[in-house]
Amino acid sequence: MARDPRRSPGLFRLHILLILALTVAATAIAAGRTAGAGGTPARAKAVPLAGGASAATITDGLGPLSGPPSPPVALDVALKARGYDIPDGANAYAVRVVDTPGGRVYEQYQAGGGPLAGNFWPASSIKVLAALGALDFAHSLGFTGAATVTFDDGSDPQTIRSIYEPAIRDSSNYDYDRLVRIAGRDRLNDEFLSAKNGFPVTSLARSYSGLELDESPPMVLEEGGRRAAVPARKAEHVPECGTGNCSNLFEMTESVRRIVLNDQIPPEQRFNLDPADIKALSAALLKAEGFFDDAVAHVLGPGARIWSKPGDADGRDCLDVTFIQAKNGKRFLLAATVPHSSGGCDALGELAEGVLGLLAR
C-alpha cells in the first residue's frame, strides 16, 4: 500500500515555513478555529486578551485540519509580564471555546514552541490516537469496541473496549501495545494517521511494554453472532519516526476535542465510530489523573471537569493534553510540554496556571 504523499516530512516543513510567514505578516492577530455549523464564514471580530493582545475569530464549518488554519496568538510576553517565564524547550497550545450567536468560536493561543513543535516525546498522551486507530480498523470490518478480540498468542479473549479504557484511564502500556497490534502498524500510520483524518505528523512505532509491534499476530473478532478472522499482518513500511513515536500538540489536542465534543461538532469532523465507544473514550479521559488539576482549581475554582491524557517520560518530557470545563461553563483546550531538564511536571503545572490565568481573564 502506497503511503499518503501528504505525510511527506518535506511538505510538512514547507507547511511550517508558510505558517511562520503568516505569523510575521499577521503579527499578533490570528483567526480562531471553529467547529460550528457549516456555511458562509462570519466577519472576524477582535477579542481582547489581558496584556493588550487580541485574537481575530472566524466562524466556519471546517472538516478535520492538519494544523491551525492561522497562527495562534503568542502569549510569551503576557506570561512574562505576569511573572511566568517559559521553560526552555517548552510548548503550549491553548484554545478558549466560546459559543456566540453566530456559532462556536475557537480562540487560539500559544507559548514557547506552540502547537506544531515536534521537539518532545509524546509519551502516554499518544495513546488516545492508538485507541482511535484500533477502533477505526474494527469499524472497517463491521465491529465496535464491544467486539471480543482473541489473539493467537495465548492471551485471554477481551473486548476492545476493555483494552482501550485502561490504556487511556490508567495509561496501561501493555494495553497500548495491544491497541497498536489491533490497528496494525502500517494501517494505523498509512490510513488512519493521515492528512485526510487530520493527523499528518503523528506516527506510532515504539512499543511501551516490550510487545513486538512490527507484526500483528492473527486474531479473531466476534460480536453479535458475527465472526471475522484476521491473519497476521507484517509491517512493511518504515515509520516516519523510525522506531519512535511522534506527534504535536495540535494533533493530540484534536484527538481529545473531537471525542469530548462529538455531539456538538459537524459530522465531517466526527470519528466514524460507534456512539458507545465515543462515550466510553470520553469517560476514560475524564477519569484519567492529569497534571493540570491544581492549576485548574487555582484559576477556575473547584468543580471543573477535566478530560485529560497526561504523559511523562522520565528524563525526557512531561506533558498533558486536556479539555477543561469550569463550573461556570467556561471551556478551554490546553496542552503543554516541558522537558524534565527544564523543570518537568512541576514546571508544566506552573505554565498551565499562567496560560489559564490569561485566558480566564
C-alpha positions in Angstrom: 0.0 0.0 0.0 1.4 3.4 -1.0 2.0 5.9 1.7 -0.1 9.1 1.7 2.1 11.7 -0.1 0.6 14.4 2.2 2.5 12.9 5.1 5.9 13.9 3.5 8.2 15.5 6.0 9.4 17.9 3.3 5.9 19.1 2.7 5.3 19.5 6.4 8.4 21.6 6.7 7.0 23.8 3.9 3.8 24.0 5.8 5.7 25.2 8.9 7.5 27.8 6.8 4.2 29.1 5.4 2.8 29.4 8.9 5.8 31.3 10.1 5.4 33.6 7.1 1.8 34.2 8.1 2.9 34.9 11.6 5.2 37.6 10.5 2.5 39.1 8.3 -0.2 38.9 10.8 1.9 39.9 13.9 -0.1 39.0 17.0 -3.5 38.6 15.3 -4.9 35.2 14.4 -8.1 33.7 13.2 -9.6 31.2 15.7 -10.6 27.8 14.6 -14.2 26.8 14.9 -16.2 23.6 14.7 -19.6 25.4 14.4 -22.2 24.6 11.7 -21.1 24.9 8.1 -22.0 27.9 6.0 -20.6 31.3 5.0 -17.8 32.5 7.3 -18.9 35.3 9.6 -16.9 38.5 9.8 -13.9 38.4 12.1 -14.0 40.4 15.2 -11.3 41.3 17.7 -11.3 39.6 21.1 -9.3 41.4 23.8 -6.8 39.5 25.9 -5.1 40.6 29.1 -1.8 42.2 28.2 -3.0 44.0 25.1 -3.0 41.2 22.5 -6.1 40.3 20.6 -7.3 37.4 18.5 -9.4 37.7 15.4 -12.1 35.0 15.3 -13.9 33.4 12.4 -16.9 31.1 12.5 -16.9 28.5 9.8 -17.7 24.8 9.3 -14.4 23.1 8.7 -13.5 19.4 8.4 -10.5 17.7 10.1 -7.5 20.0 9.8 -3.8 19.0 9.9 -2.8 22.2 11.6 -4.1 25.6 12.8 -5.7 27.4 9.9 -3.9 30.6 11.1 -1.2 31.4 13.6 -2.4 31.4 17.2 -1.7 34.5 19.4 1.6 34.4 21.2 1.3 34.6 25.0 5.0 34.7 25.8 5.2 38.5 26.5 1.9 38.5 28.5 3.1 35.5 30.6 6.4 37.1 31.4 4.6 40.3 32.4 2.7 38.2 35.0 5.8 36.5 36.3 5.7 33.3 34.3 8.9 32.5 32.4 8.5 29.9 29.6 10.8 27.0 30.4 13.5 26.2 27.8 12.1 23.8 25.3 8.5 24.1 26.5 5.5 24.2 24.2 1.9 25.3 24.9 -1.3 25.4 22.9 -4.5 26.8 24.3 -7.9 27.4 23.0 -10.8 29.4 24.5 -14.1 27.8 23.3 -16.8 30.5 23.0 -20.4 30.0 21.9 -21.7 33.1 20.2 -25.0 33.9 18.4 -23.1 33.4 15.1 -21.8 30.0 16.1 -18.9 28.4 18.1 -15.6 30.2 18.1 -12.2 28.8 18.9 -9.7 31.5 20.0 -6.2 30.1 19.6 -3.1 30.9 21.7 0.4 29.5 22.1 3.5 29.9 24.1 7.1 28.6 23.6 7.2 26.2 20.6 3.4 26.2 20.1 1.1 23.6 18.6 3.3 22.5 15.7 6.6 22.0 17.6 7.9 18.4 17.4 10.8 18.7 19.9 9.3 16.4 22.6 8.5 12.8 23.2 4.7 12.3 23.2 4.8 9.6 25.9 1.4 8.3 27.0 -0.5 11.2 25.6 -0.3 9.4 22.2 -2.4 6.5 23.5 -5.7 8.2 22.6 -4.7 8.0 18.9 -3.8 4.3 19.2 -7.2 3.6 20.6 -8.9 5.6 17.8 -6.8 3.7 15.3 -7.7 0.3 16.7 -11.4 1.2 16.7 -11.2 2.5 13.2 -9.8 -0.8 12.0 -12.5 -2.8 13.8 -15.2 -0.5 12.3 -13.8 -1.2 8.8 -14.7 -4.9 9.5 -18.1 -4.1 10.9 -17.3 -4.3 14.6 -17.4 -1.9 17.6 -15.5 -1.7 20.8 -17.9 -4.3 22.2 -16.3 -6.9 20.0 -14.3 -9.6 21.6 -10.8 -10.0 20.3 -8.8 -13.2 20.6 -5.1 -13.0 19.7 -3.2 -16.1 18.6 -0.6 -15.5 21.3 -2.1 -17.4 24.3 -3.7 -14.3 25.9 -7.3 -14.3 27.2 -10.1 -13.0 25.0 -11.1 -9.4 25.8 -13.4 -6.8 24.4 -11.6 -4.0 22.5 -13.3 -1.6 25.0 -11.7 -3.4 28.0 -8.3 -2.8 26.3 -8.6 0.9 25.3 -10.2 2.0 28.6 -7.2 1.2 30.8 -4.8 2.4 28.1 -6.4 5.8 28.5 -7.7 5.9 32.0 -4.7 4.2 33.7 -2.1 4.7 31.0 -1.5 0.9 30.7 1.5 0.4 28.4 0.6 -3.3 27.7 -2.9 -2.3 26.6 -1.5 0.5 24.4 0.7 -2.0 22.6 -2.3 -4.3 22.1 -4.2 -1.4 20.5 -1.4 -0.9 18.0 -1.5 -4.6 17.3 -5.2 -4.5 16.7 -4.9 -1.5 14.4 -1.9 -2.9 12.5 1.2 -0.7 12.4 1.1 0.0 8.6 -2.7 0.6 8.5 -2.5 2.8 11.6 0.2 5.1 10.2 -0.8 5.0 6.5 -4.6 5.1 6.6 -5.8 6.4 10.0 -3.0 8.7 10.9 -3.2 10.6 7.6 -3.8 14.2 6.5 -7.3 13.4 5.4 -8.1 12.5 9.0 -6.2 15.5 10.4 -3.1 13.6 11.6 -0.3 14.0 9.0 2.5 14.2 11.6 1.6 11.6 14.2 3.3 8.2 13.7 3.4 5.3 16.1 6.0 2.5 16.1 7.5 2.3 19.6 6.4 -0.4 22.0 5.8 0.7 25.6 5.7 -2.7 27.2 8.0 -4.8 25.1 5.5 -6.4 22.7 6.5 -6.7 19.1 4.7 -4.1 17.0 6.3 -4.9 13.6 3.9 -7.8 13.3 0.3 -8.1 14.5 -0.4 -11.7 15.4 -3.5 -13.5 13.9 -6.7 -12.5 15.8 -10.4 -13.3 15.8 -13.1 -10.6 16.3 -16.6 -11.7 17.5 -19.7 -9.6 18.1 -23.4 -10.2 18.0 -23.1 -13.6 16.2 -20.6 -12.3 13.7 -17.0 -13.6 13.4 -14.0 -12.4 11.4 -10.6 -14.0 11.3 -7.7 -11.5 10.7 -4.4 -13.0 9.5 -1.0 -12.0 10.8 0.0 -8.6 9.4 3.6 -7.8 8.9 4.6 -4.1 8.8 6.4 -3.3 5.6 6.8 0.5 5.6 9.4 2.4 7.5 7.7 4.7 10.1 8.3 8.4 9.7 9.8 8.5 13.2 11.9 5.5 12.7 11.5 3.2 15.7 10.0 6.1 17.8 6.6 7.9 18.2 6.0 11.4 17.2 3.2 13.9 17.2 2.5 17.6 18.0 0.1 19.4 20.4 -2.3 20.3 17.7 -2.9 16.8 16.6 -3.1 15.4 20.1 -5.5 18.2 21.1 -7.7 17.4 18.2 -8.0 13.8 19.2 -9.4 14.9 22.6 -11.5 17.8 21.3 -13.3 15.6 18.7 -14.1 12.9 21.3 -15.4 15.2 24.0 -17.4 17.5 21.7 -18.5 14.7 19.4 -22.2 15.5 19.7 -21.6 19.3 19.1 -19.3 19.3 16.1 -20.2 18.9 12.4 -20.5 15.3 11.1 -17.4 15.7 8.9 -15.2 16.3 12.0 -16.5 13.3 13.9 -14.7 10.0 14.1 -16.7 7.3 12.3 -17.2 5.1 15.3 -20.0 3.7 17.4 -21.5 6.3 19.8 -21.0 3.9 22.7 -17.2 4.0 22.0 -17.1 7.7 21.8 -18.8 7.9 25.2 -16.5 5.3 26.7 -13.4 7.1 25.4 -14.7 10.4 26.8 -15.4 8.7 30.2 -11.9 7.3 30.3 -10.3 10.7 29.6 -12.5 12.2 32.4 -11.3 9.6 34.9 -7.6 9.9 34.0 -5.4 11.8 36.5 -3.6 14.6 34.8 -1.1 17.3 35.7 -3.3 20.3 35.4 -5.7 19.7 38.3 -4.1 22.2 40.7 -3.7 24.9 38.0 -7.4 24.5 37.1 -8.5 24.7 40.7 -6.4 27.8 41.4 -7.6 29.7 38.3 -11.1 28.4 37.6 -12.1 27.3 41.1 -13.4 23.9 42.3 -15.8 21.7 40.4 -14.2 21.9 37.0 -14.3 18.8 34.8 -11.0 17.8 33.1 -10.8 15.3 30.2 -7.1 14.6 30.3 -4.4 12.4 28.7 -1.1 13.0 30.5 2.3 11.7 29.6 5.5 11.5 31.5 8.7 10.1 30.0 11.3 10.1 32.8 14.3 12.1 31.8 12.7 13.4 28.7 9.3 15.3 28.8 6.2 15.8 30.9 3.0 16.8 29.1 -0.7 16.8 29.3 -3.5 17.2 26.7 -6.8 18.4 28.1 -10.3 19.7 27.6 -11.5 21.7 30.6 -15.0 22.8 31.5 -15.2 25.2 34.5 -18.2 25.0 36.9 -19.4 28.3 35.4 -19.5 26.8 31.9 -16.3 28.3 30.5 -14.4 25.9 28.3 -10.8 25.6 27.3 -8.5 23.3 25.4 -5.0 23.2 26.9 -2.0 21.1 26.0 1.6 21.7 27.0 5.0 20.0 27.3 8.1 20.8 29.5 11.4 18.9 29.3 12.5 17.3 32.6 15.7 19.2 32.1 13.7 22.5 32.4 11.5 21.5 35.4 9.3 18.7 34.1 5.9 18.2 35.6 6.2 20.9 38.3 7.1 23.5 35.7 4.3 22.1 33.5 1.7 22.8 36.2 3.0 26.4 36.6 2.9 27.0 32.9 -0.7 25.7 32.7 -1.7 28.0 35.6 -0.1 31.0 33.8 -1.8 30.3 30.5 -5.2 29.6 32.1 -4.9 32.8 34.1 -4.6 34.8 31.0 -7.4 33.1 29.1 -9.8 33.2 32.1 -9.5 37.0 32.4 
